[in-house]
């Protein structure tokens, strides 16, 4: 007699820690697509987005410093020389002073 395959056969239920770890891998990889990630973990895209929605806040808490970033707002001592760097933040180079709203739009 042949056994019927259950629709739940082969399903793997991930623990909360496994999900957070997988999402951390995804964010650290940076250059992996959602399609590649879901294929590697054998999950649907909908599951990925549900995980990110549910556990994304926990991921942010573990990866980023809490609160505000301290910024030195003291006036620039040197006069700006054309072509010189005014400031650098997370790999973004500024050659002149910019408005805070511009910075928020970048981040």
Biopython code that builds the backbone (N, CA, C, O; Angstrom):
import numpy as np
from Bio.PDB.StructureBuilder import StructureBuilder

atoms = [
    (1, "UNK", "N", (0.821, -1.165, 0.000)),
    (1, "UNK", "CA", (0.000, 0.000, 0.000)),
    (1, "UNK", "C", (0.884, 1.256, 0.000)),
    (1, "UNK", "O", (1.847, 1.346, 0.762)),
    (2, "UNK", "N", (0.550, 2.209, -0.852)),
    (2, "UNK", "CA", (1.304, 3.448, -0.957)),
    (2, "UNK", "C", (0.856, 4.439, 0.111)),
    (2, "UNK", "O", (-0.334, 4.580, 0.391)),
    (3, "UNK", "N", (1.839, 5.126, 0.705)),
    (3, "UNK", "CA", (1.503, 6.146, 1.684)),
    (3, "UNK", "C", (1.369, 7.487, 0.984)),
    (3, "UNK", "O", (2.139, 7.810, 0.080)),
    (4, "UNK", "N", (0.399, 8.251, 1.405)),
    (4, "UNK", "CA", (0.244, 9.591, 0.858)),
    (4, "UNK", "C", (1.247, 10.515, 1.523)),
    (4, "UNK", "O", (1.509, 10.417, 2.722)),
    (5, "UNK", "N", (1.799, 11.410, 0.725)),
    (5, "UNK", "CA", (2.695, 12.408, 1.291)),
    (5, "UNK", "C", (1.870, 13.504, 1.930)),
    (5, "UNK", "O", (0.942, 14.033, 1.316)),
    (6, "UNK", "N", (2.193, 13.829, 3.109)),
    (6, "UNK", "CA", (1.507, 14.916, 3.797)),
    (6, "UNK", "C", (1.977, 16.241, 3.225)),
    (6, "UNK", "O", (3.128, 16.364, 2.805)),
    (7, "UNK", "N", (1.113, 17.215, 3.206)),
    (7, "UNK", "CA", (1.508, 18.533, 2.715)),
    (7, "UNK", "C", (2.516, 19.184, 3.661)),
    (7, "UNK", "O", (3.189, 20.147, 3.292)),
    (8, "UNK", "N", (2.614, 18.659, 4.874)),
    (8, "UNK", "CA", (3.568, 19.196, 5.840)),
    (8, "UNK", "C", (4.905, 18.458, 5.799)),
    (8, "UNK", "O", (5.844, 18.836, 6.500)),
    (9, "UNK", "N", (4.993, 17.414, 4.987)),
    (9, "UNK", "CA", (6.233, 16.648, 4.912)),
    (9, "UNK", "C", (7.344, 17.523, 4.365)),
    (9, "UNK", "O", (7.160, 18.225, 3.371)),
    (10, "UNK", "N", (8.491, 17.481, 5.011)),
    (10, "UNK", "CA", (9.636, 18.238, 4.560)),
    (10, "UNK", "C", (9.672, 19.670, 5.087)),
    (10, "UNK", "O", (10.646, 20.388, 4.862)),
    (11, "UNK", "N", (8.634, 20.082, 5.776)),
    (11, "UNK", "CA", (8.627, 21.433, 6.325)),
    (11, "UNK", "C", (9.553, 21.486, 7.523)),
    (11, "UNK", "O", (9.645, 20.539, 8.305)),
    (12, "UNK", "N", (10.217, 22.577, 7.647)),
    (12, "UNK", "CA", (11.103, 22.773, 8.782)),
    (12, "UNK", "C", (10.640, 24.019, 9.522)),
    (12, "UNK", "O", (10.488, 25.083, 8.924)),
    (13, "UNK", "N", (10.422, 23.886, 10.798)),
    (13, "UNK", "CA", (10.030, 25.040, 11.607)),
    (13, "UNK", "C", (11.291, 25.599, 12.245)),
    (13, "UNK", "O", (11.976, 24.908, 12.999)),
    (14, "UNK", "N", (11.585, 26.829, 11.943)),
    (14, "UNK", "CA", (12.779, 27.474, 12.459)),
    (14, "UNK", "C", (12.491, 28.078, 13.824)),
    (14, "UNK", "O", (11.406, 28.604, 14.070)),
    (15, "UNK", "N", (13.478, 27.994, 14.706)),
    (15, "UNK", "CA", (13.332, 28.636, 16.012)),
    (15, "UNK", "C", (13.547, 30.138, 15.832)),
    (15, "UNK", "O", (14.064, 30.587, 14.809)),
    (16, "UNK", "N", (13.149, 30.890, 16.827)),
    (16, "UNK", "CA", (13.311, 32.349, 16.770)),
    (16, "UNK", "C", (14.779, 32.717, 16.600)),
    (16, "UNK", "O", (15.107, 33.623, 15.833)),
    (17, "UNK", "N", (15.666, 32.019, 17.312)),
    (17, "UNK", "CA", (17.093, 32.301, 17.222)),
    (17, "UNK", "C", (17.632, 31.977, 15.825)),
    (17, "UNK", "O", (18.471, 32.708, 15.299)),
    (18, "UNK", "N", (17.154, 30.886, 15.229)),
    (18, "UNK", "CA", (17.580, 30.529, 13.871)),
    (18, "UNK", "C", (17.130, 31.576, 12.863)),
    (18, "UNK", "O", (17.866, 31.902, 11.932)),
    (19, "UNK", "N", (15.941, 32.096, 13.043)),
    (19, "UNK", "CA", (15.415, 33.111, 12.131)),
    (19, "UNK", "C", (16.235, 34.392, 12.239)),
    (19, "UNK", "O", (16.622, 34.973, 11.225)),
    (20, "UNK", "N", (16.497, 34.827, 13.454)),
    (20, "UNK", "CA", (17.288, 36.048, 13.659)),
    (20, "UNK", "C", (18.683, 35.871, 13.091)),
    (20, "UNK", "O", (19.218, 36.782, 12.459)),
    (21, "UNK", "N", (19.273, 34.714, 13.309)),
    (21, "UNK", "CA", (20.600, 34.428, 12.767)),
    (21, "UNK", "C", (20.589, 34.454, 11.234)),
    (21, "UNK", "O", (21.506, 34.994, 10.614)),
    (22, "UNK", "N", (19.569, 33.880, 10.638)),
    (22, "UNK", "CA", (19.454, 33.871, 9.179)),
    (22, "UNK", "C", (19.295, 35.286, 8.637)),
    (22, "UNK", "O", (19.904, 35.637, 7.626)),
    (23, "UNK", "N", (18.481, 36.099, 9.304)),
    (23, "UNK", "CA", (18.297, 37.487, 8.864)),
    (23, "UNK", "C", (19.580, 38.295, 9.027)),
    (23, "UNK", "O", (19.873, 39.169, 8.211)),
    (24, "UNK", "N", (20.348, 38.004, 10.080)),
    (24, "UNK", "CA", (21.645, 38.667, 10.250)),
    (24, "UNK", "C", (22.581, 38.315, 9.101)),
    (24, "UNK", "O", (23.282, 39.182, 8.579)),
    (25, "UNK", "N", (22.592, 37.058, 8.712)),
    (25, "UNK", "CA", (23.413, 36.626, 7.577)),
    (25, "UNK", "C", (23.006, 37.363, 6.311)),
    (25, "UNK", "O", (23.854, 37.770, 5.516)),
    (26, "UNK", "N", (21.707, 37.530, 6.132)),
    (26, "UNK", "CA", (21.198, 38.225, 4.950)),
    (26, "UNK", "C", (21.668, 39.673, 4.926)),
    (26, "UNK", "O", (22.111, 40.161, 3.886)),
    (27, "UNK", "N", (21.577, 40.363, 6.057)),
    (27, "UNK", "CA", (21.972, 41.778, 6.087)),
    (27, "UNK", "C", (23.484, 41.935, 5.985)),
    (27, "UNK", "O", (23.964, 42.899, 5.388)),
    (28, "UNK", "N", (24.239, 41.003, 6.559)),
    (28, "UNK", "CA", (25.692, 41.097, 6.485)),
    (28, "UNK", "C", (26.213, 40.762, 5.101)),
    (28, "UNK", "O", (27.229, 41.311, 4.674)),
    (29, "UNK", "N", (25.534, 39.872, 4.394)),
    (29, "UNK", "CA", (25.966, 39.512, 3.045)),
    (29, "UNK", "C", (25.849, 40.717, 2.127)),
    (29, "UNK", "O", (26.736, 40.972, 1.312)),
    (30, "UNK", "N", (24.760, 41.455, 2.257)),
    (30, "UNK", "CA", (24.602, 42.685, 1.507)),
    (30, "UNK", "C", (24.312, 42.530, 0.028)),
    (30, "UNK", "O", (23.482, 43.264, -0.509)),
    (31, "UNK", "N", (24.959, 41.610, -0.639)),
    (31, "UNK", "CA", (24.805, 41.501, -2.091)),
    (31, "UNK", "C", (23.987, 40.281, -2.507)),
    (31, "UNK", "O", (24.004, 39.902, -3.678)),
    (32, "UNK", "N", (23.281, 39.669, -1.580)),
    (32, "UNK", "CA", (22.463, 38.502, -1.904)),
    (32, "UNK", "C", (21.017, 38.963, -2.120)),
    (32, "UNK", "O", (20.515, 39.822, -1.395)),
    (33, "UNK", "N", (20.367, 38.390, -3.112)),
    (33, "UNK", "CA", (18.975, 38.762, -3.387)),
    (33, "UNK", "C", (18.036, 37.957, -2.485)),
    (33, "UNK", "O", (18.424, 36.938, -1.914)),
    (34, "UNK", "N", (16.807, 38.432, -2.370)),
    (34, "UNK", "CA", (15.798, 37.733, -1.582)),
    (34, "UNK", "C", (15.549, 36.354, -2.187)),
    (34, "UNK", "O", (15.359, 35.375, -1.465)),
    (35, "UNK", "N", (15.552, 36.288, -3.502)),
    (35, "UNK", "CA", (15.311, 35.014, -4.184)),
    (35, "UNK", "C", (16.403, 33.993, -3.841)),
    (35, "UNK", "O", (16.102, 32.826, -3.591)),
    (36, "UNK", "N", (17.661, 34.427, -3.828)),
    (36, "UNK", "CA", (18.763, 33.522, -3.474)),
    (36, "UNK", "C", (18.673, 33.093, -2.011)),
    (36, "UNK", "O", (18.910, 31.933, -1.676)),
    (37, "UNK", "N", (18.329, 34.041, -1.153)),
    (37, "UNK", "CA", (18.210, 33.739, 0.271)),
    (37, "UNK", "C", (17.108, 32.721, 0.525)),
    (37, "UNK", "O", (17.307, 31.751, 1.256)),
    (38, "UNK", "N", (15.938, 32.946, -0.083)),
    (38, "UNK", "CA", (14.809, 32.045, 0.143)),
    (38, "UNK", "C", (15.097, 30.656, -0.417)),
    (38, "UNK", "O", (14.657, 29.657, 0.151)),
    (39, "UNK", "N", (15.830, 30.584, -1.521)),
    (39, "UNK", "CA", (16.197, 29.278, -2.081)),
    (39, "UNK", "C", (17.164, 28.552, -1.147)),
    (39, "UNK", "O", (17.056, 27.340, -0.958)),
    (40, "UNK", "N", (18.099, 29.287, -0.569)),
    (40, "UNK", "CA", (19.082, 28.676, 0.328)),
    (40, "UNK", "C", (18.422, 28.115, 1.590)),
    (40, "UNK", "O", (18.829, 27.067, 2.091)),
    (41, "UNK", "N", (17.410, 28.806, 2.097)),
    (41, "UNK", "CA", (16.736, 28.362, 3.317)),
    (41, "UNK", "C", (15.459, 27.582, 3.035)),
    (41, "UNK", "O", (14.766, 27.163, 3.962)),
    (42, "UNK", "N", (15.152, 27.390, 1.768)),
    (42, "UNK", "CA", (13.969, 26.641, 1.330)),
    (42, "UNK", "C", (12.692, 27.188, 1.969)),
    (42, "UNK", "O", (11.897, 26.455, 2.558)),
    (43, "UNK", "N", (12.529, 28.499, 1.829)),
    (43, "UNK", "CA", (11.331, 29.170, 2.313)),
    (43, "UNK", "C", (10.765, 30.012, 1.178)),
    (43, "UNK", "O", (11.446, 30.259, 0.183)),
    (44, "UNK", "N", (9.530, 30.447, 1.326)),
    (44, "UNK", "CA", (8.923, 31.303, 0.306)),
    (44, "UNK", "C", (9.310, 32.759, 0.569)),
    (44, "UNK", "O", (9.751, 33.108, 1.664)),
    (45, "UNK", "N", (9.141, 33.587, -0.437)),
    (45, "UNK", "CA", (9.414, 35.015, -0.287)),
    (45, "UNK", "C", (8.482, 35.614, 0.771)),
    (45, "UNK", "O", (8.886, 36.487, 1.539)),
    (46, "UNK", "N", (7.233, 35.138, 0.806)),
    (46, "UNK", "CA", (6.279, 35.634, 1.799)),
    (46, "UNK", "C", (6.774, 35.334, 3.212)),
    (46, "UNK", "O", (6.645, 36.172, 4.105)),
    (47, "UNK", "N", (7.335, 34.154, 3.418)),
    (47, "UNK", "CA", (7.883, 33.792, 4.736)),
    (47, "UNK", "C", (9.029, 34.722, 5.097)),
    (47, "UNK", "O", (9.124, 35.185, 6.234)),
    (48, "UNK", "N", (9.909, 34.999, 4.124)),
    (48, "UNK", "CA", (11.029, 35.912, 4.375)),
    (48, "UNK", "C", (10.524, 37.274, 4.837)),
    (48, "UNK", "O", (11.004, 37.817, 5.832)),
    (49, "UNK", "N", (9.553, 37.823, 4.109)),
    (49, "UNK", "CA", (9.041, 39.145, 4.462)),
    (49, "UNK", "C", (8.304, 39.124, 5.797)),
    (49, "UNK", "O", (8.340, 40.108, 6.535)),
    (50, "UNK", "N", (7.640, 38.023, 6.116)),
    (50, "UNK", "CA", (7.001, 37.890, 7.431)),
    (50, "UNK", "C", (8.045, 37.853, 8.540)),
    (50, "UNK", "O", (7.871, 38.478, 9.586)),
    (51, "UNK", "N", (9.132, 37.115, 8.306)),
    (51, "UNK", "CA", (10.222, 37.061, 9.285)),
    (51, "UNK", "C", (10.795, 38.452, 9.500)),
    (51, "UNK", "O", (10.995, 38.890, 10.633)),
    (52, "UNK", "N", (11.053, 39.137, 8.395)),
    (52, "UNK", "CA", (11.662, 40.460, 8.500)),
    (52, "UNK", "C", (10.743, 41.425, 9.241)),
    (52, "UNK", "O", (11.213, 42.256, 10.019)),
    (53, "UNK", "N", (9.448, 41.321, 9.006)),
    (53, "UNK", "CA", (8.474, 42.169, 9.687)),
    (53, "UNK", "C", (8.423, 41.845, 11.181)),
    (53, "UNK", "O", (8.386, 42.744, 12.022)),
    (54, "UNK", "N", (8.420, 40.552, 11.494)),
    (54, "UNK", "CA", (8.281, 40.135, 12.883)),
    (54, "UNK", "C", (9.579, 40.289, 13.679)),
    (54, "UNK", "O", (9.547, 40.739, 14.824)),
    (55, "UNK", "N", (10.706, 39.925, 13.094)),
    (55, "UNK", "CA", (11.967, 39.894, 13.837)),
    (55, "UNK", "C", (12.936, 41.001, 13.448)),
    (55, "UNK", "O", (14.035, 41.073, 13.996)),
    (56, "UNK", "N", (12.553, 41.862, 12.516)),
    (56, "UNK", "CA", (13.434, 42.938, 12.060)),
    (56, "UNK", "C", (13.816, 43.900, 13.157)),
    (56, "UNK", "O", (14.953, 44.372, 13.195)),
    (57, "UNK", "N", (12.886, 44.206, 14.057)),
    (57, "UNK", "CA", (13.188, 45.139, 15.140)),
    (57, "UNK", "C", (14.230, 44.550, 16.085)),
    (57, "UNK", "O", (15.086, 45.278, 16.587)),
    (58, "UNK", "N", (14.170, 43.250, 16.333)),
    (58, "UNK", "CA", (15.170, 42.599, 17.181)),
    (58, "UNK", "C", (16.522, 42.609, 16.502)),
    (58, "UNK", "O", (17.557, 42.731, 17.157)),
    (59, "UNK", "N", (16.510, 42.481, 15.201)),
    (59, "UNK", "CA", (17.748, 42.499, 14.423)),
    (59, "UNK", "C", (18.395, 43.871, 14.507)),
    (59, "UNK", "O", (19.612, 43.979, 14.653)),
    (60, "UNK", "N", (17.579, 44.924, 14.415)),
    (60, "UNK", "CA", (18.097, 46.285, 14.492)),
    (60, "UNK", "C", (18.697, 46.557, 15.860)),
    (60, "UNK", "O", (19.714, 47.242, 15.967)),
    (61, "UNK", "N", (18.075, 46.028, 16.908)),
    (61, "UNK", "CA", (18.559, 46.244, 18.272)),
    (61, "UNK", "C", (19.927, 45.615, 18.479)),
    (61, "UNK", "O", (20.757, 46.173, 19.197)),
    (62, "UNK", "N", (20.177, 44.470, 17.867)),
    (62, "UNK", "CA", (21.443, 43.786, 18.076)),
    (62, "UNK", "C", (22.554, 44.352, 17.209)),
    (62, "UNK", "O", (23.725, 44.242, 17.572)),
    (63, "UNK", "N", (22.219, 44.960, 16.066)),
    (63, "UNK", "CA", (23.242, 45.417, 15.132)),
    (63, "UNK", "C", (23.597, 46.887, 15.239)),
    (63, "UNK", "O", (24.696, 47.275, 14.841)),
    (64, "UNK", "N", (22.725, 47.703, 15.752)),
    (64, "UNK", "CA", (23.007, 49.131, 15.745)),
    (64, "UNK", "C", (23.084, 49.669, 17.161)),
    (64, "UNK", "O", (22.428, 49.160, 18.070)),
    (65, "UNK", "N", (23.900, 50.713, 17.339)),
    (65, "UNK", "CA", (23.963, 51.306, 18.665)),
    (65, "UNK", "C", (22.653, 52.012, 18.969)),
    (65, "UNK", "O", (22.058, 52.637, 18.091)),
    (66, "UNK", "N", (22.212, 51.911, 20.196)),
    (66, "UNK", "CA", (20.949, 52.522, 20.564)),
    (66, "UNK", "C", (21.076, 54.021, 20.747)),
    (66, "UNK", "O", (22.155, 54.527, 21.057)),
    (67, "UNK", "N", (19.999, 54.713, 20.559)),
    (67, "UNK", "CA", (19.980, 56.143, 20.813)),
    (67, "UNK", "C", (20.538, 56.965, 19.668)),
    (67, "UNK", "O", (20.539, 56.553, 18.508)),
    (68, "UNK", "N", (21.007, 58.130, 20.035)),
    (68, "UNK", "CA", (21.491, 59.082, 19.053)),
    (68, "UNK", "C", (22.995, 58.944, 18.858)),
    (68, "UNK", "O", (23.709, 58.425, 19.716)),
    (69, "UNK", "N", (23.445, 59.411, 17.734)),
    (69, "UNK", "CA", (24.875, 59.435, 17.447)),
    (69, "UNK", "C", (25.402, 60.805, 17.841)),
    (69, "UNK", "O", (24.829, 61.829, 17.468)),
    (70, "UNK", "N", (26.477, 60.822, 18.584)),
    (70, "UNK", "CA", (27.042, 62.092, 19.027)),
    (70, "UNK", "C", (27.722, 62.774, 17.849)),
    (70, "UNK", "O", (28.514, 62.166, 17.129)),
    (71, "UNK", "N", (27.398, 64.045, 17.671)),
    (71, "UNK", "CA", (27.949, 64.815, 16.561)),
    (71, "UNK", "C", (28.608, 66.058, 17.120)),
    (71, "UNK", "O", (28.027, 66.748, 17.957)),
    (72, "UNK", "N", (29.818, 66.352, 16.665)),
    (72, "UNK", "CA", (30.528, 67.549, 17.071)),
    (72, "UNK", "C", (30.074, 68.706, 16.192)),
    (72, "UNK", "O", (30.315, 68.704, 14.985)),
    (73, "UNK", "N", (29.414, 69.695, 16.796)),
    (73, "UNK", "CA", (28.897, 70.825, 16.036)),
    (73, "UNK", "C", (29.742, 72.080, 16.205)),
    (73, "UNK", "O", (29.287, 73.182, 15.898)),
    (74, "UNK", "N", (30.959, 71.921, 16.688)),
    (74, "UNK", "CA", (31.826, 73.077, 16.850)),
    (74, "UNK", "C", (32.205, 73.625, 15.472)),
    (74, "UNK", "O", (32.306, 72.872, 14.503)),
    (75, "UNK", "N", (32.413, 74.950, 15.394)),
    (75, "UNK", "CA", (32.743, 75.541, 14.091)),
    (75, "UNK", "C", (34.062, 74.987, 13.553)),
    (75, "UNK", "O", (34.961, 74.626, 14.312)),
    (76, "UNK", "N", (34.149, 74.932, 12.258)),
    (76, "UNK", "CA", (35.356, 74.434, 11.602)),
    (76, "UNK", "C", (36.459, 75.461, 11.796)),
    (76, "UNK", "O", (36.264, 76.646, 11.525)),
    (77, "UNK", "N", (37.621, 75.008, 12.265)),
    (77, "UNK", "CA", (38.729, 75.906, 12.550)),
    (77, "UNK", "C", (39.464, 76.341, 11.282)),
    (77, "UNK", "O", (39.902, 77.486, 11.172)),
    (78, "UNK", "N", (39.592, 75.431, 10.340)),
    (78, "UNK", "CA", (40.312, 75.746, 9.110)),
    (78, "UNK", "C", (39.345, 76.289, 8.080)),
    (78, "UNK", "O", (38.169, 75.926, 8.042)),
    (79, "UNK", "N", (39.873, 77.166, 7.248)),
    (79, "UNK", "CA", (39.060, 77.639, 6.146)),
    (79, "UNK", "C", (38.975, 76.552, 5.106)),
    (79, "UNK", "O", (39.926, 75.803, 4.881)),
    (80, "UNK", "N", (37.821, 76.477, 4.475)),
    (80, "UNK", "CA", (37.604, 75.440, 3.483)),
    (80, "UNK", "C", (38.467, 75.675, 2.256)),
    (80, "UNK", "O", (38.397, 76.730, 1.627)),
    (81, "UNK", "N", (39.268, 74.698, 1.928)),
    (81, "UNK", "CA", (40.104, 74.742, 0.734)),
    (81, "UNK", "C", (39.352, 74.006, -0.358)),
    (81, "UNK", "O", (38.863, 72.902, -0.115)),
    (82, "UNK", "N", (39.239, 74.572, -1.556)),
    (82, "UNK", "CA", (38.513, 73.879, -2.630)),
    (82, "UNK", "C", (39.053, 72.467, -2.833)),
    (82, "UNK", "O", (40.258, 72.257, -2.970)),
    (83, "UNK", "N", (38.136, 71.508, -2.848)),
    (83, "UNK", "CA", (38.525, 70.109, -3.036)),
    (83, "UNK", "C", (38.819, 69.370, -1.742)),
    (83, "UNK", "O", (39.036, 68.158, -1.759)),
    (84, "UNK", "N", (38.832, 70.086, -0.608)),
    (84, "UNK", "CA", (39.101, 69.404, 0.661)),
    (84, "UNK", "C", (37.817, 68.807, 1.209)),
    (84, "UNK", "O", (36.714, 69.236, 0.871)),
    (85, "UNK", "N", (37.985, 67.822, 2.051)),
    (85, "UNK", "CA", (36.842, 67.116, 2.629)),
    (85, "UNK", "C", (36.363, 67.865, 3.859)),
    (85, "UNK", "O", (37.152, 68.182, 4.749)),
    (86, "UNK", "N", (35.048, 68.152, 3.908)),
    (86, "UNK", "CA", (34.449, 68.812, 5.063)),
    (86, "UNK", "C", (34.138, 67.793, 6.151)),
    (86, "UNK", "O", (34.432, 68.019, 7.325)),
    (87, "UNK", "N", (33.531, 66.649, 5.748)),
    (87, "UNK", "CA", (33.162, 65.604, 6.706)),
    (87, "UNK", "C", (32.998, 64.293, 5.960)),
    (87, "UNK", "O", (32.820, 64.262, 4.742)),
    (88, "UNK", "N", (33.062, 63.196, 6.734)),
    (88, "UNK", "CA", (32.813, 61.866, 6.181)),
    (88, "UNK", "C", (32.008, 61.089, 7.201)),
    (88, "UNK", "O", (32.327, 61.082, 8.390)),
    (89, "UNK", "N", (30.937, 60.420, 6.716)),
    (89, "UNK", "CA", (30.093, 59.623, 7.596)),
    (89, "UNK", "C", (29.660, 58.379, 6.857)),
    (89, "UNK", "O", (29.024, 58.466, 5.806)),
    (90, "UNK", "N", (30.003, 57.202, 7.406)),
    (90, "UNK", "CA", (29.645, 55.912, 6.826)),
    (90, "UNK", "C", (30.009, 55.823, 5.342)),
    (90, "UNK", "O", (29.235, 55.314, 4.532)),
    (91, "UNK", "N", (31.166, 56.311, 5.007)),
    (91, "UNK", "CA", (31.643, 56.214, 3.633)),
    (91, "UNK", "C", (31.133, 57.309, 2.711)),
    (91, "UNK", "O", (31.512, 57.354, 1.540)),
    (92, "UNK", "N", (30.274, 58.199, 3.218)),
    (92, "UNK", "CA", (29.766, 59.314, 2.415)),
    (92, "UNK", "C", (30.663, 60.516, 2.687)),
    (92, "UNK", "O", (30.838, 60.917, 3.837)),
    (93, "UNK", "N", (31.224, 61.081, 1.642)),
    (93, "UNK", "CA", (32.142, 62.209, 1.790)),
    (93, "UNK", "C", (31.409, 63.500, 1.441)),
    (93, "UNK", "O", (30.748, 63.595, 0.407)),
    (94, "UNK", "N", (31.536, 64.488, 2.319)),
    (94, "UNK", "CA", (30.925, 65.800, 2.113)),
    (94, "UNK", "C", (32.036, 66.820, 1.897)),
    (94, "UNK", "O", (32.998, 66.880, 2.664)),
    (95, "UNK", "N", (31.894, 67.606, 0.861)),
    (95, "UNK", "CA", (32.883, 68.632, 0.548)),
    (95, "UNK", "C", (32.436, 70.012, 1.023)),
    (95, "UNK", "O", (33.202, 70.973, 0.951)),
    (96, "UNK", "N", (31.212, 70.113, 1.503)),
    (96, "UNK", "CA", (30.701, 71.367, 2.040)),
    (96, "UNK", "C", (29.629, 71.062, 3.079)),
    (96, "UNK", "O", (29.162, 69.928, 3.185)),
    (97, "UNK", "N", (29.247, 72.066, 3.832)),
    (97, "UNK", "CA", (28.216, 71.902, 4.844)),
    (97, "UNK", "C", (26.867, 71.655, 4.154)),
    (97, "UNK", "O", (26.556, 72.291, 3.146)),
    (98, "UNK", "N", (26.067, 70.726, 4.704)),
    (98, "UNK", "CA", (24.758, 70.404, 4.135)),
    (98, "UNK", "C", (23.696, 70.492, 5.221)),
    (98, "UNK", "O", (24.001, 70.411, 6.411)),
    (99, "UNK", "N", (22.465, 70.655, 4.808)),
    (99, "UNK", "CA", (21.341, 70.745, 5.731)),
    (99, "UNK", "C", (21.034, 69.369, 6.342)),
    (99, "UNK", "O", (21.226, 68.352, 5.676)),
    (100, "UNK", "N", (20.566, 69.319, 7.579)),
    (100, "UNK", "CA", (20.212, 68.042, 8.212)),
    (100, "UNK", "C", (19.162, 67.254, 7.436)),
    (100, "UNK", "O", (19.205, 66.024, 7.415)),
    (101, "UNK", "N", (18.216, 67.949, 6.798)),
    (101, "UNK", "CA", (17.198, 67.246, 6.026)),
    (101, "UNK", "C", (17.824, 66.476, 4.860)),
    (101, "UNK", "O", (17.339, 65.408, 4.486)),
    (102, "UNK", "N", (18.884, 67.010, 4.298)),
    (102, "UNK", "CA", (19.604, 66.321, 3.205)),
    (102, "UNK", "C", (20.246, 65.044, 3.738)),
    (102, "UNK", "O", (20.199, 64.001, 3.086)),
    (103, "UNK", "N", (20.840, 65.127, 4.915)),
    (103, "UNK", "CA", (21.465, 63.945, 5.523)),
    (103, "UNK", "C", (20.424, 62.875, 5.826)),
    (103, "UNK", "O", (20.661, 61.691, 5.584)),
    (104, "UNK", "N", (19.270, 63.285, 6.354)),
    (104, "UNK", "CA", (18.205, 62.321, 6.655)),
    (104, "UNK", "C", (17.737, 61.621, 5.394)),
    (104, "UNK", "O", (17.439, 60.427, 5.420)),
    (105, "UNK", "N", (17.670, 62.350, 4.292)),
    (105, "UNK", "CA", (17.237, 61.748, 3.020)),
    (105, "UNK", "C", (18.264, 60.724, 2.538)),
    (105, "UNK", "O", (17.887, 59.731, 1.916)),
    (106, "UNK", "N", (19.533, 60.938, 2.807)),
    (106, "UNK", "CA", (20.575, 59.993, 2.397)),
    (106, "UNK", "C", (20.530, 58.710, 3.201)),
    (106, "UNK", "O", (20.790, 57.626, 2.677)),
    (107, "UNK", "N", (20.198, 58.838, 4.482)),
    (107, "UNK", "CA", (20.230, 57.675, 5.363)),
    (107, "UNK", "C", (18.863, 57.086, 5.373)),
    (107, "UNK", "O", (18.627, 56.084, 6.049)),
]
sb = StructureBuilder()
sb.init_structure("model")
sb.init_model(0)
sb.init_chain("A")
sb.init_seg("    ")
for serial, (resi, resn, name, xyz) in enumerate(atoms, 1):
    if name == "N":
        sb.init_residue(resn, " ", resi, " ")
    sb.init_atom(name, np.array(xyz, "f"), 0.0, 1.0, " ", f" {name:<3s}", serial, name[0])
structure = sb.get_structure()
